Amino acid sequence: MLGDKKVTWLQHNKDFFRLLTVGRIQYSNDQRISLNFRYPSNWRLQILYANPRDSGLYQCQVATHPPLVKKINVVVTAPTLTISDDSGRIVSKERHLKAGSVLRLRCEARDVLESLNESVVWTRGDETLTEDISENRTTEISAGKEVLVIVSTLIVERASPRHAGNYSCMVPGKAKTTVAVHVLNGELPAAVHDGNGVSRAFLNLWLVHLTMSYVFTR
């Protein structure tokens, strides 16, 4: 019984309203969002590949006087991933180690859904890694619900320059975190050892020096 009235979908966050659809017309620039109408009266909003940024309050309304409004709060969850080193410190972007040292990366994944067959995978560049990996699964109670925690550990006993690269811990299609591993021949600069940082220019010069040394000593 809409008559000449239209059904409108909006997303309402703290600071703004975002118009999504009016009638059967899409107003959002986000191509994942559309109206999936079901005759005669089901004006369902559809969001493809939903992610945590889609969380918020959604309103379906008809411009009567006063407006008819239905509200629903949508919470989209995804696994959270962190990579830590031997000492348990979280690795943000890079990890430096001396050739011959043990490379150990520990990935902790929370909110992984076994019911959806979600799992933790390690990659180096485009290569999926299957060796030198161990996994431990436990459950914790968080916010009154049982949460699966997966700890996946990658160990290379004697790292060499061929083991350098971008290592990613991921739940395919849901979440991913990456650390760049540098394996250096010779002693590491003190600034890298003690964690106080090293300038990008100095580190680049150091890497060039090591590379040239490697080339001329082959």
N, C-alpha and C positions, 0 to 999 in steps of 0.2 A: 504493500500500500504506500509506495514512495510518492506516487504522483509525479510532479515535476522536480522533486527533491533529489539530491545526489548523496551517495555515500562517500565519505572522505576518510582516508587514513593519514594519520600524522604520527611522527615520533617526537616525544616530549622529553628533553633532557633539562638539566638545571637551568641552562642559560638560553635555550632556544626551542622553538617549534620547527620541525622540518616536515613540509608537505610532501607526502609520498604518492598518493593517488587521489584523483577526483573522478567519481564515476568509474568508468573503465579506462580512463586516461592516466598514464604514468607521468608523474611530475618530477620524480627523483632522477638525478643524473647517474645514480648507481644502477647499472644494468642488471645487478643481481635481484633488484626489487621489482615486483610486478603484482598485478591483481590477477588472481586465479579464480575467476567467477564461476560459480556453479548454479545453474538455473534451478529454481526461480529466484532464490533469495540469499544465497551464500556468497558474501563478498569477502572472500578470504585473501589475506595478504600473504605473499610468498617471498621469502628471502633465500636465495640459493647460496650455498657454501657459507652458512652463518659462522661468524667468529665473535670473540668477546667484545669487539667494538660495536656490535649490533645490540648489545644489552641496553635496556632502557625501558621507558614507559611508552606504550603504543596506544593510540586512541582511534577508535572507529566512531564516527559521528555523522549525524544527519542535521542539516541546517534548518531545523524547525525553530519555533520560538516558544519556550527556550530550547536550545539545542539538545538533541538526544545523544548521549555519549556513553560508550562502553570503553573501559580501560583494562589493559593487561600489562603486567610488568614482566618483561622477558629477560632472563638471565642465561647467557651463553657461556659455558665453561669450556676450557681447553687444558690439556696437560701443561704443567710448568716444568721446565728443565733447567738444571744448573750443572756446570762442569767444574770440578775442583781438582787440585793437584795432590801430590803425595802427602802434604801436611794438612790437607783439608781446606785450604784456602780456595775461594772461588776464583777461577781463571776468567778474566773478562774478555780479552781479545787475543793475547799472544802468550806463548810459552817458549822459553829458550832453554836448551840443555846441550851439554857437551856430548860429542859422538862417543859411543860406548856406554853412556849412562842408560838407566832404566827410564823408559817413557811410560808413565802411568797416568791415565785420565779416568776420572770417576764421574759418571753422569747420574744424577738423581732426578728421577721423573715422578711427579706427583699427579694425582687425579687421572691416571690412565684407566680406561674402561675395558676391563676384560670381557664384558658382555658384548663389546663391539670388536673383539679380537685385536685391540690396539696393542702394539709392542714397541720396544725401543730398538733402534737400528743405528749402527755406527757407519759412517762413510768417511773416506778420504778423497776429496775432490768428487769425482763422479763414480768412484769405486765403492761398492758396498763391502764392508769388512765382515768376515765370518770367523776368523781365527784370532786367538789370543784375547778372547772376550769371555768374561764370566758375568753371571747375573744372579741377583738376590731379590726376592719379592717378599714384602711384608705389608701389613695393613696397620693403619692408625685411625684413631677417632678424631675427626676435625669438624667443628661446628655441628656436632651431634650426628655425623654420618661417618660411615666407614670409608676410608680413602686408601686406595692401593698405592704403594710406594715401590718403585722399581729402581734398584741401584745396579747399573751396568758399568763394569770396569774393563778398560782396555789396557793391556800391558804389553810392551815391547821390551824384552830383556836387555838387548844391546842395540840401542838406536844408532842409526847411521844417517848420512845426508839423504839417502833414498826414502827415509821414513818422514821427511819433512813434508808439510802440506797443510791444507785446511781440513781439520777433523770436525765432523758434525755429529752430534747426538740428536736423533730426531724420532718423533712419533709420526710416521708418514701421513701427510695430508693434514696434520693438526698442529704440530709445533716443531721448532728446530732451533738449536743453538750451536755456534761454531767458534772454534779457537784455532788460530794459526800457530803451528808448531815449527820452530826453527832448530835444526840440529847443526851445531857448529863444530868444525875441527879445531882443536886447540883449546886453550883456557877461555872461559867466558869473561867478558869485561866485569870488573868489580861492581859497577853500577847495576848490572843485570843480576849478579849474585845476591846483593844485599837488598834488592827490591826498591831502591831509591829512584830508579828510573834512569834512562839514558836518552840523550837527544837523538832524534831520528837521523840527523846528519852523521853523528858519530857512529851510530850503529850501521848505517849504510856503508861508511868507509871501512868499518871492521869487516863487514860481509864481503866487500870487494877485495880486501886484503886476503881474506881466507880463501876466496874463490881463486884468485890469481896464484896463491901459494899452492893450491891443490892442482891447478892446471900445469904449473911448471915443475912440479915434483912427480908427475905421473910418468 
